[in-house]
Amino acid sequence: MSALKLDGKTLRSIGYPQGLVIRIAIEVIEEHYAGYTAAAATALLQQVLADPEAYAADEKLGKIAAELMIKEDPRIVALRAEPVEYEVFGSDFIDPGAIRQLQNAVRLPVAVAGALMPDAHQGYGLPIGGVLAADNAVIPYGVGVDIGCRMCLSIVDLPVDSLTSQHDQYRRALEKHTKFGAGAAWKQREADAVLERNEFREIPVLRNLLDKASGQLGTSGSGNHFVEWGIAAISDADNEWQLPPGNYIALLSHSGSRGLGAQVAGHYTRLAKELCVLPGEAQHLAWLDLDKEEGQEYWLAMNLAGDYASACHHLIHKRLIAAMGATLLARVENHHNFAWKEIHHGKELIVHRKGATPAGKGVLGIIPGSMTAPGFIVRGKGETTSLQSASHGAGRQMSRTKAMAAISGEELSKVLADNGVTLIGGGLDEAPGAYKNIHEVMAAQQQLVEVAGQFWPKLVRMADGGPAED
């Protein structure tokens, strides 16, 4: 059996500050706890980090505790001793790291309630699939880097069999009228009301982003972002669009606010960390007070980025629908990286959904599966314990690195062929096997949403691999 090995990256991921304390912690673990598993050693170090004073007199761990106490910043805002109420849905297939991240979040002084969706996995700040209601405070990393990342489904009047008979035309439309990846931009720019917004002139961080936003309008990100032609099956006879139940051609897209949102997120995350110093394990959850200028500024910039993301989807759909000579019959869309002002627990709260779909009573949304698994058109049930939220997809069960090592190109090609799916772009990191079973995820949230229809991808356009922007 090989000796236990921990590295600085692991310690930093659980909140240890960069510096001498990391070397001391690794030396102490290797000398005194070599028989521990990596998980057990990491958990022990988290306990020391959370309360170094409790270990100050410990013969072995005291060295780590002493260094942590020396380095402790007097400005640090203490977390609550006990968490506020929270609920976890689908806990049987959520990794422990995501649950620990939520547990940190619900100990924030501004936290009122939290929830974790069944597609959850570890991220920064809030876990992906995390929901947090806060009192008059907004957490930039509670929204995420890709502000306004969202879904948009358009149902059109084309015959279903045209997906086969006009396959090449659908493919050419995707290739011509979409652009993907970091930095992707159109040479010929289109006007849109969102580009005329006052925020681009009034908020300093946005002033230099207008040109980038103009060029990237109507483009998509990398990673798990996509535009797909497929078949929407409407199962609900009493639907909001007065469409007869049956199968329809539909266009589904997933992307966010591109470079604009990433720049806004980075700027205000740094600012929040300067103004709100938190313990190491919670440092990415720094918040901005909405009664102060910085909080109000981020709120305006966040909403602009969300509207920009929406405009991107609408332009993509407009181009593709026109290219196929179709007419729009119905549309369903929703953000899943955003913060909203909502009434919960009898008061207005800031509800952060980082990779979670709004699911208020009667609210429509889209929960995608994978490129070979169905997505779901859902109607929210307004469940209070989930803060009226649901999952934003199937959720990853493999990291990108693990997926690329475990799944071959031949395996991906076979599963695509078996499911009748044409893939343009994409990478092994987005192979269907990298994702959880969407049917298990949906079963775990039956009290959160009801299904109004499904969407089956048939032609999928993605970037050519690389890191995600959400």
Buried (B, 14 or more C-beta within 10 A) or exposed (E): EEEBEBEBEBBEBBBBBEEEBBEBBBEBBBEEBEEBEEEEBBBBBBEBBBEBEEBBEEEEBBBBBBBBEEBBEEEBBEBEEEBBEBBBBBBEBBBEBBBBBBBBBBBBBBBBBBBBBBBBBBBBBBBBBBBBBBBBBBBBBBBBBBBBBBBBBBBBEBEBEBBEEBBEEBBEBBEEBBBBBBEBBBEEBEEBEBBEBEBBEEBEBBEEBBEBBBBBBBBBBBBBBBBBBBBBBBEBEEBEBEBEEEBBBBBBBBBBBBBBBBBBBEBBBEBBBEBBBBBBBBBBBBBBBBEEEBBBBBBBBBBBBBBBBBBBBBBBBBBBBEBBEBEEBBBBBBBBBBBBEBEBBEEEBBBBBBBBBBBBEEBBBBBBBBBBBBBBBBBBBEBEBBBBBBBBBBBBBBBBEEBBEBBEEEBBEEBBEEBEBBBBBBBBBBBBBBBBBBEBBBEBBEEBBBBBBBBBBBBBBBBEBBEBBB
